């Protein structure tokens, strides 16, 4: 609207909404309810479809509106969400929120619903306009969405396995005879234990990130310096949304929120600035049980049979003829949680798996973020983490106006006894299913029939069975701390964090090349940094593997004979010349970056993080940033890899010296804007981008093509980018308070027609950082400022 336009009716809520020309809403109100009203209204203007689609999901109503879905995906999702009960239990679970949180939620729901009522279902901006599921929001809806976000690194990855879990037909084998009944997916049981499968069919896709916090010793002003660099999808419900929230005298916070959550989850105020990175710790354990052979819904616990908890779940399904039918199933849970049909184990007559989720009972997440946003010092900020313990699945990396840099992993973590840990660690190296579960998916699998494996209750923990605050890792320094999704161990190479539960993450084991590149950028000299140095470090797009190996590889391939790649003779000369002329970066102009990506992609993850066919010097816990290094003495594997890389590009119709900007591009605008950066952990590039993250949205997604087998390429051809750098914030505290610049790569709007949908993508591509408008003076001076006075009940 124009300056001062009044929108809404009634006298219950009142907020001022100032939209600056970058599309960011700055919301000011006198109380928490009105603040929520303004934020909910603004979010509905930008992303009503995103939130209402998630509401449909957590209510278990996708099949009602969209049909059973391909492969019954919506029916299975609905069954799982109704079984989990996030919506059914929301009112009771979230009943005791502090007043400011309850007011914020109620206001947000009212503001969001008022905006929808004003424009009508057909007037919603985005892909869901006119859909029958577009309508007002309830507090129950929003609390259920919050509960779902808490499960992002745990049960949400197993929705299909929860939704499809059904017992096999019970059968008692004759003496020595075969078990009658339906065939079980996966290998047959052997001597009461599963033969180890190839791998666990479980992709934990919570996201990734870099977070850097510099303290007084490394800052040009003495005030803290922060890089917030979450790597999240560019489509769907895990997009971040940028706003500023102000209650005069009580709150003034700027940052981003996740998928329709009220408040700010990554951001800054006058005193503290923080970001989050997905934690390497365990947010759940899986339990495998022996079953009663006569009844597959009875499991053995402590030597005694126990019936599973059975519950009837009914889901409405829209049929092609437009009529609804009701699908009813009995769903099962053990004492630990929902039963899973997890390949290759499945649910046989003698074994099944369930999940216990550390975030299933957490209710302090909203109070936690309100407390962080209102903190007036680092002491305050740290105290909130100790009191609330509500951060669900991320590390916190923070700094303060007075230059204190702090790292903490406060994510809810299962508390196992020393006996349980010892037994699990023995199983982990025994080569059985516990080994496979951990090695392929990082998942802790315990014997659910043995009571020793119960989580241990501690009265100081945020919920039963979790580790208390003082047993979780943290580190405060005056120079720097960081995290890039490896464990707490390497928050600063000069002060390694050790002695914590293995469920918080591994210690003294190889780390990713992206983690090492982060540490190199931060630690290669100790000169003080401000915003420009921070930005330059991130956007150098340097590859750790190139810095450790490129010269050796060029020496090995110079003058080398052609190599045989699956029967094809490949000349290495052009590829070798390309690598010799490459500067080892993933900038748009880099010629050799694509070839190097394909070369590295032929090596397994373990071969890129330790000695083997690629590296000579093994990983050394005493030098985690410097090792592994040096090319392996036998050059044959890397020459073969170079041959495969040359062939991959040629077969895709690409030149071996193609510039990265010609083959790596975004796909959401249709204009293929070139994108710089690397596939983080693969090449060891801090500025990480990538493709094809999982999403639970029903929004139409851009075409990313199909993966070309045996390569990193997709058949567009090239490397489409649909995930990675999302909100990128560089901030420094100085004598006049915080100054910041950044990007929100995909912008706030759902609607591709909105100008803010692509403005920051162009800026990110070109390396043009956007000033963050935080002060009243900066906002008032914005030439495109639009001010709206909001009110409503």
C-alpha positions, 0 to 999 in steps of 0.5 A: 500500500501507499504510505500510511494505508490502513488495512484490517478492522477491529481494535484487538491488534495493531502493527505497522508494516514497513516494506523496504524496496528489497521486499523485507517487511519491518514490523513494529508493534507495542505488544507480542500479539500485535507483533505476531499479527503483523508478521503473520500478515506479511508472511501470508502476503509472501508465502501463504501457499508454503505454510498452508500446504504444510498445514494440510500435511500435518493434519493428514489431509493431503489425500483428502484434497489431492488423492492418494498420490503417486505410489500412494505417497499422500495416503502414506504421509497422511497415515504417518502424520495421523499416527504421529499425532502432531495435530491431535496432540498439539493443544495439550502439548503446547498448552503451557507456553509463556505469555509472550509466546502464546500471544505471538502465536495467536497474533500470527494466526490472526494476522495470517488469517486476516490477510487470507480473508482480505484477498480470498482464496483466489487472490493468494499470491502463488501456486495455490491460488484457488485451491480448496485447502486455502483458508484461515489458520488455527493455533492448533495448525501452527503448533502442529507445524512447529512440532513437525519442524522439530522432527526435521532431522529425525522422524520426518525422514522416516514418514514413508517407513512409518506410514507403510508399516504393516505386520506380516501374516502371523505364522508358526514354522513347523519344526525345522520347516520354513516360515509360511507367509508373504516374502519379506523384503531384504535378506533372510534372518540368520541365527536370530540376527539379520545378515548385514544388508548393503546399506540402510535405506535412509537418507537423513536430509536435514540440510547443511551450513557454515557458521563463523563467529569472530571475537574481539581478537580477530575483528577490525573494530573489536566487536563481533563478526558473524557469517551466517551461511545456512545451506537449505533448499531453494524450493519448498517449506525449508526456505527461509523468510526475512523480516525485522521484528520490533517492540520498542524498548523490548525487542529489535531483531532482524533475521530469517525464520523457517517455513512459517515459524513465527519470530526469527531463528537466525539473526541479530539484535544490538547485542548478539548475532547468531546462526545455526548449522545442522548438528552432526549428533544423533536426534534419535535411536532406532530399536530392533526387537525380537518378535513372538513368532506366533504374533508379529505385533508382540515383541520381546522386552526383558525376556517377556512378550509385550503387545504393541500399542495398536491404534486405528487411523482413518484417512479420507482419500479423494477418488478420481470420480470426485468422491471421498472414500475412507481408508482405515488402518491399524498402526503400531508402536512399541514402548519407544515409538512408531514401528517402521517398515525400514528396508532392507529389514521390513517387518518380518515374523521375527524382527522389526524396528521402531524409532525413539525421537529426542524431539518428540517431547520438546516444547521450549523451542519458541520460548528459546528463540524469543529469549535469544532475540531479546538477549541483551548480552552474550551472558543472557544469550547463553543463559537462554540456551541453558534454561530452555534447551529447545534448539531442535537439531542445530549448533549455535554459532554466535558473537556479541557486540563486545567480541565474544565468540561462542559455539554450542551444540544444544540439540536434544541428544539421547542419554545412553548409559555407559553400558549401553554405549559400550554394547553399541560400540562393540556392535558397531564394529562387528560388521552386522546391521548396527555397523551398516546403519551407522556407516551408511546413515550415521544412525544408532541402532540398539537392541530394543529387547534389552532394557539396558538400552533405555535412555537414561532420565536426568532431572536437569535435561529438557525432557526424559531420556536426554543429555543435560546442558552441562554434558553438551559441547560448547566453546567460547573464544576471543578469536574464532569458532566455526561449524560446517556440519561436522561434530563439535570436536573441531569448533577451533583447531587450537582447542579441540572439544573431547570427552562427550557422548558419542551420540553428540558426534564423533571426535578425532575422526576424519572431517569433510573437506568443506569443514577443512576449507572453512578452517583454512579460510579462518585460520591461515592468518590472524589478521583482523577481519571486518565485513569485506574480509568475511565476504572475500573469504567466502566468495573466493570459492577455493577448493580444499582438494585442489589446494592439496592435490592439483599440482601433484595431479598435473605433474602426474598427468603431464605426458601421460599415455591414454587410459582405458575407461571401460574399453574406451581409450581416453587421451588425457592431454586436453584434460591435463592442460585444462587442470594446469591452467585452472586456479583451483576455484569454483568462480563463474569464470573457472575453467577446470572446475567442472573437470575436477568435480567429475574427477573427485566424484569417482572417489568414494567419500572415505577416499576423499577424507583419508589415505588411499587411492587419492591421498598419500598422507592419512588423516591425523587427529593431531593435524585435522585441517592439514591431513590428508594431503599429497597425491597417493604414490601410485598415479594410476587411480587418479589418471583413470579418474581424469579419464572418466571425467574427460569422458563424462564431459565429452559424452554430455556434449561439454568441452573439458575446459567449459567455464563453470558459469556455463554449466552451473545455473539456477533453474527456478526463474527459467533464465539459468542465472549462472551460480558460483560455488562448489558441491561443498563436501565433494570439492571442499568449497565453503560456498556450497551449492547443489541440487535436488534436496528432498522436500515435502511441498506439493508446489510445482518444482522446476525441472532439474533433469536426471542424473547421468549415471556415473557422473555428477552431471544432470542431463540438462546438461550441467549442474542445476542448483536448487539448494545451498547458500540461502540466507547469507549474512555478513555482520560486524559490531562497531561503534554505531552498532551492527552493520550487515550485508547479505542475500536471501538467494530466492527472495521472500515471495512464493510468486515468480511474478514478484520482483523480489523473487529473483533480485537476490539471485542476480546479486548473488551471481554477480557478488553484489552484497545487499545492505541490510536495513536495520536502523529506523534511519536506514529504513526511512531513507529507502526510496521504495518504502511502503508503510501499512498500518495493520489492525484486526481482532 
